[in-house]
Amino acid sequence: MLSKLISKILQKFFKPTGLEKEILYTIGYYWLQHNNFNYEETYKTIDSIGIKHLKIFGNRIYIVLDRPGIFIGLKGKDINAIEDMLYQNTEKQLKFYIIEDKITNYLYPMELDLY
């Protein structure tokens, strides 16, 4: 089941490198733990985060997200936990730099009440 979760994340990327795969695997595993190993909830969480792109430059991870607030968590709890897990898995001190994908702001009318 975890491999399905990882492949769902990886489908957004053309050919991730080994370290990029490790980062995505760690993100997926963190959210799986966070959701008490409930795969359905984890799929929903990862879909709502909306990982669009990931690029590594040195020890910096640039990640483009639809909803960065979910990824960061309350007072940075989630992003710090993911960075700690990455350090345990890779023994590299990696830091996330988040870029919000705001293209959807232009696609949906803000004034329209759909409900």
GUDREN-112819 format. One record per residue (C-alpha): residue in three letters; x, y, z. Coordinates in Angstrom, 2 decimals. Each point is the difference from the previous one (the first is absolute). Layout:
N
@r ALA X X Y Y Z Z
...
END
This chain:
115
@r MET X 0.00 Y 0.00 Z 0.00
@r LEU X 2.84 Y 2.41 Z 0.77
@r SER X 1.39 Y -0.56 Z -3.49
@r LYS X -3.36 Y 1.14 Z -1.45
@r LEU X 0.24 Y 3.12 Z 2.12
@r ILE X 3.52 Y 0.74 Z -1.21
@r SER X -0.90 Y -0.66 Z -3.63
@r LYS X -2.93 Y 2.44 Z 0.38
@r ILE X 2.50 Y 2.68 Z 1.08
@r LEU X 2.53 Y -0.97 Z -2.67
@r GLN X -2.49 Y 0.16 Z -2.87
@r LYS X 0.29 Y 3.78 Z 0.12
@r PHE X 3.70 Y -0.22 Z -0.87
@r PHE X 1.70 Y -1.10 Z -3.18
@r LYS X 3.18 Y -1.66 Z 1.30
@r PRO X 0.86 Y 0.78 Z 3.61
@r THR X 3.55 Y -0.64 Z 1.16
@r GLY X 0.81 Y -2.41 Z 2.82
@r LEU X 0.03 Y 2.75 Z 2.62
@r GLU X -3.25 Y 1.49 Z -1.34
@r LYS X -1.61 Y -3.44 Z 0.27
@r GLU X 1.28 Y -0.31 Z 3.57
@r ILE X -1.46 Y 3.41 Z 0.86
@r LEU X -3.37 Y -0.88 Z -1.51
@r TYR X 0.00 Y -3.37 Z 1.75
@r THR X 0.71 Y 1.72 Z 3.32
@r ILE X -2.80 Y 2.52 Z -0.57
@r GLY X -2.43 Y -2.82 Z -0.80
@r TYR X 1.07 Y -2.06 Z 3.00
@r TYR X -0.27 Y 2.99 Z 2.33
@r TRP X -3.59 Y 0.66 Z -1.08
@r LEU X -0.80 Y -3.70 Z 0.28
@r GLN X 1.22 Y 0.05 Z 3.62
@r HIS X -1.78 Y 3.29 Z 0.62
@r ASN X -3.29 Y -1.57 Z -1.16
@r ASN X 0.51 Y -3.10 Z 2.19
@r PHE X 0.78 Y -2.21 Z -3.02
@r ASN X -3.37 Y 0.74 Z -1.57
@r TYR X 0.82 Y -0.14 Z -3.71
@r GLU X -3.24 Y 1.60 Z -1.14
@r GLU X 0.53 Y 3.05 Z 2.22
@r THR X 3.63 Y 0.18 Z -1.09
@r TYR X -1.01 Y 0.04 Z -3.68
@r LYS X -2.39 Y 2.86 Z 0.73
@r THR X 2.65 Y 1.94 Z 1.93
@r ILE X 2.61 Y -0.37 Z -2.72
@r ASP X -2.53 Y 0.97 Z -2.67
@r SER X -0.98 Y 3.09 Z 1.98
@r ILE X 3.65 Y 1.06 Z 0.46
@r GLY X 0.40 Y -0.14 Z -3.78
@r ILE X 3.70 Y -0.65 Z -0.52
@r LYS X 0.74 Y 1.44 Z -3.43
@r HIS X 3.78 Y -0.02 Z -0.26
@r LEU X 3.11 Y -0.73 Z 2.02
@r LYS X 3.57 Y 1.08 Z -0.71
@r ILE X 3.15 Y -0.32 Z 2.08
@r PHE X 2.86 Y 2.48 Z 0.01
@r GLY X 2.68 Y -0.91 Z 2.53
@r ASN X -1.73 Y -0.40 Z 3.35
@r ARG X -3.08 Y 1.98 Z -1.09
@r ILE X -3.19 Y -1.69 Z -1.16
@r TYR X -2.23 Y 2.23 Z -2.08
@r ILE X -3.52 Y -1.39 Z -0.03
@r VAL X -3.00 Y 1.45 Z -1.82
@r LEU X -3.30 Y -0.65 Z 1.80
@r ASP X -3.65 Y 0.87 Z -0.49
@r ARG X -0.68 Y 0.32 Z 3.73
@r PRO X 3.21 Y 0.57 Z 1.94
@r GLY X -1.80 Y 0.58 Z 3.30
@r ILE X -0.93 Y -3.66 Z 0.26
@r PHE X 3.60 Y -1.04 Z -0.73
@r ILE X 1.46 Y 2.45 Z 2.52
@r GLY X -2.47 Y -0.82 Z 2.77
@r LEU X -0.90 Y 1.92 Z 3.12
@r LYS X 3.06 Y 2.04 Z 1.10
@r GLY X 2.18 Y -1.93 Z -2.49
@r LYS X -0.47 Y -3.31 Z 1.80
@r ASP X -0.47 Y -2.14 Z -3.12
@r ILE X 2.76 Y 1.48 Z -2.14
@r ASN X 2.48 Y -0.23 Z 2.89
@r ALA X -0.95 Y -3.65 Z 0.60
@r ILE X 0.49 Y -0.80 Z -3.70
@r GLU X 3.41 Y 1.73 Z 0.01
@r ASP X 0.97 Y -2.04 Z 3.09
@r MET X -1.09 Y -3.23 Z -1.71
@r LEU X 2.03 Y 0.96 Z -3.07
@r TYR X 3.06 Y 0.55 Z 2.17
@r GLN X -0.45 Y -3.44 Z 1.59
@r ASN X -0.41 Y -1.67 Z -3.41
@r THR X 2.65 Y 1.84 Z -2.00
@r GLU X 2.33 Y 1.47 Z 2.66
@r LYS X -0.15 Y 3.26 Z -1.95
@r GLN X -1.27 Y 3.22 Z 1.55
@r LEU X -2.58 Y 0.95 Z -2.62
@r LYS X -2.26 Y 3.06 Z 0.20
@r PHE X -3.30 Y 0.54 Z -1.82
@r TYR X -0.65 Y 3.19 Z -1.92
@r ILE X -3.68 Y 0.13 Z -0.88
@r ILE X -1.47 Y 1.66 Z -3.05
@r GLU X -3.78 Y 0.31 Z -0.19
@r ASP X -1.53 Y -0.84 Z -3.36
@r LYS X -2.45 Y 2.85 Z -0.47
@r ILE X -1.14 Y -0.84 Z -3.53
@r THR X -3.29 Y -1.34 Z 1.37
@r ASN X -0.80 Y 3.45 Z 1.36
@r TYR X -0.49 Y 1.12 Z -3.59
@r LEU X -1.96 Y -3.06 Z -1.13
@r TYR X -2.87 Y 0.15 Z 2.48
@r PRO X -2.25 Y 3.04 Z 0.34
@r MET X 0.38 Y 1.37 Z 3.53
@r GLU X -3.30 Y 1.91 Z 0.05
@r LEU X -2.15 Y -2.97 Z -0.98
@r ASP X -1.73 Y -1.87 Z 2.83
@r LEU X -0.30 Y -3.60 Z -1.16
@r TYR X -1.71 Y -1.36 Z 3.11
END
